[in-house]
Amino acid sequence: MTDSLPSTRLDKWLWAARFYKTRQLAADSIKGGHVTVNGVRAKPARTVKLGDRIGVRKPPFDFDIEVLELRERRVSAVEAQKMYVETRESIDTREQLRLTLRNQSQQIMYDTRKPDKRERRHGRERKRGG
């Protein structure tokens, strides 16, 4: 019995939608458990159909998307964005995480100068335990 609905392989679709640079990276991510289809962990050869919900975890961000178009060939970034729609919750969560990470990076104070002779001596003494 053949399925009359159009479908494509998950790894091909993720590559065509520009979530990954290569099909191999997409397949490796799927095998690693970073991709779910309709809430279930998937395999690279899993077929994707219109309306499927795909969860993609690309640390530190998570994407929750719905498939709107099926393609097996890679297209431009503008065309690729038309292949899916991201849920409002996913966008809000990702934006909140982006702001949190940006604020954390601004709070870290880096010492931009090298230690002088006295500071090097004290560092060596601390290292030796003296």
Order of alpha helices (4+ residues) and beta strands (2+ residues): beta-alpha-alpha-beta-beta-beta-beta-beta-alpha-beta-alpha-alpha
